[in-house]
Amino acid sequence: MALSYERAAYVKRVAGSDLPPRVKNLLTLLATHYADSTGYHSGASLVEFAHGIDVTVRTAVKLMGDAKRGGWVKVESGGGRHVNAYQLVMPSRVKP
């Protein structure tokens, strides 16, 4: 399946950013394997993301927090053990 223009632009922006490599890996995984054509994702857990980038779940939680604080993703809590929903965000302060 081909990436949408928006997701491809997002991945390119992530790759060219000054984010730490593991945060880049997480965001790229989210954009290329989990997000729908609008950049929205609901259905995978941080356990799946951790396995996808070969880190511990604790590290995946930290990396997602870093991405959220950096303005790269919005996270809607599913509450408890429910799966969260993620929205890819193109930070306005990041140059193309």
One Martini backbone bead per residue (centre of mass of N, CA, C, O) as a GRO file, in nm:
protein
   96
    1MET     BB    1   0.096   0.037   0.023
    2ALA     BB    2   0.063   0.359  -0.025
    3LEU     BB    3   0.143   0.663   0.056
    4SER     BB    4   0.037   0.940   0.138
    5TYR     BB    5   0.126   1.255   0.099
    6GLU     BB    6   0.104   1.336   0.399
    7ARG     BB    7   0.268   1.098   0.518
    8ALA     BB    8   0.524   1.142   0.351
    9ALA     BB    9   0.576   1.430   0.459
   10TYR     BB   10   0.600   1.348   0.752
   11VAL     BB   11   0.841   1.153   0.725
   12LYS     BB   12   1.032   1.365   0.608
   13ARG     BB   13   1.019   1.559   0.851
   14VAL     BB   14   1.121   1.362   1.060
   15ALA     BB   15   1.395   1.291   0.924
   16GLY     BB   16   1.483   1.618   0.929
   17SER     BB   17   1.496   1.624   1.217
   18ASP     BB   18   1.609   1.658   1.575
   19LEU     BB   19   1.529   1.396   1.657
   20PRO     BB   20   1.557   1.121   1.797
   21PRO     BB   21   1.588   0.817   1.653
   22ARG     BB   22   1.359   0.665   1.816
   23VAL     BB   23   1.137   0.869   1.755
   24LYS     BB   24   1.148   0.843   1.452
   25ASN     BB   25   1.078   0.543   1.444
   26LEU     BB   26   0.799   0.566   1.575
   27LEU     BB   27   0.669   0.771   1.375
   28THR     BB   28   0.717   0.604   1.120
   29LEU     BB   29   0.556   0.360   1.205
   30LEU     BB   30   0.288   0.503   1.247
   31ALA     BB   31   0.267   0.624   0.953
   32THR     BB   32   0.320   0.342   0.781
   33HIS     BB   33   0.139   0.110   0.966
   34TYR     BB   34  -0.119   0.265   1.130
   35ALA     BB   35  -0.214   0.493   0.971
   36ASP     BB   36  -0.429   0.652   0.805
   37SER     BB   37  -0.497   0.878   0.552
   38THR     BB   38  -0.529   1.108   0.799
   39GLY     BB   39  -0.335   1.020   1.058
   40TYR     BB   40  -0.512   0.811   1.204
   41HIS     BB   41  -0.511   0.610   1.518
   42SER     BB   42  -0.665   0.291   1.606
   43GLY     BB   43  -0.544  -0.029   1.777
   44ALA     BB   44  -0.264   0.009   1.888
   45SER     BB   45  -0.012  -0.053   2.101
   46LEU     BB   46   0.277   0.002   2.275
   47VAL     BB   47   0.365  -0.286   2.240
   48GLU     BB   48   0.371  -0.284   1.931
   49PHE     BB   49   0.567  -0.050   1.901
   50ALA     BB   50   0.799  -0.175   2.057
   51HIS     BB   51   0.834  -0.417   1.866
   52GLY     BB   52   0.873  -0.242   1.598
   53ILE     BB   53   1.152  -0.093   1.747
   54ASP     BB   54   1.304  -0.257   1.966
   55VAL     BB   55   1.167  -0.202   2.257
   56THR     BB   56   1.048  -0.120   2.535
   57VAL     BB   57   0.765  -0.017   2.675
   58ARG     BB   58   0.885   0.206   2.846
   59THR     BB   59   1.029   0.343   2.606
   60ALA     BB   60   0.777   0.393   2.431
   61VAL     BB   61   0.641   0.583   2.630
   62LYS     BB   62   0.865   0.796   2.628
   63LEU     BB   63   0.867   0.851   2.321
   64MET     BB   64   0.571   0.940   2.301
   65GLY     BB   65   0.605   1.177   2.495
   66ASP     BB   66   0.814   1.328   2.326
   67ALA     BB   67   0.632   1.358   2.073
   68LYS     BB   68   0.407   1.511   2.215
   69ARG     BB   69   0.577   1.751   2.328
   70GLY     BB   70   0.681   1.821   2.023
   71GLY     BB   71   0.406   1.802   1.831
   72TRP     BB   72   0.373   1.511   1.653
   73VAL     BB   73   0.143   1.409   1.861
   74LYS     BB   74  -0.177   1.294   1.943
   75VAL     BB   75  -0.332   1.183   2.254
   76GLU     BB   76  -0.595   0.953   2.321
   77SER     BB   77  -0.724   0.824   2.585
   78GLY     BB   78  -0.856   0.498   2.673
   79GLY     BB   79  -0.810   0.395   2.935
   80GLY     BB   80  -0.633   0.207   3.100
   81ARG     BB   81  -0.615  -0.082   2.883
   82HIS     BB   82  -0.674   0.081   2.658
   83VAL     BB   83  -0.657   0.206   2.353
   84ASN     BB   84  -0.513   0.445   2.192
   85ALA     BB   85  -0.518   0.752   2.015
   86TYR     BB   86  -0.369   0.876   1.705
   87GLN     BB   87  -0.229   1.195   1.586
   88LEU     BB   88  -0.085   1.337   1.336
   89VAL     BB   89   0.160   1.610   1.355
   90MET     BB   90   0.254   1.921   1.213
   91PRO     BB   91   0.473   2.119   1.311
   92SER     BB   92   0.506   2.466   1.273
   93ARG     BB   93   0.822   2.497   1.367
   94VAL     BB   94   0.888   2.314   1.132
   95LYS     BB   95   1.084   2.284   0.870
   96PRO     BB   96   1.065   2.174   0.531
   0.00000   0.00000   0.00000
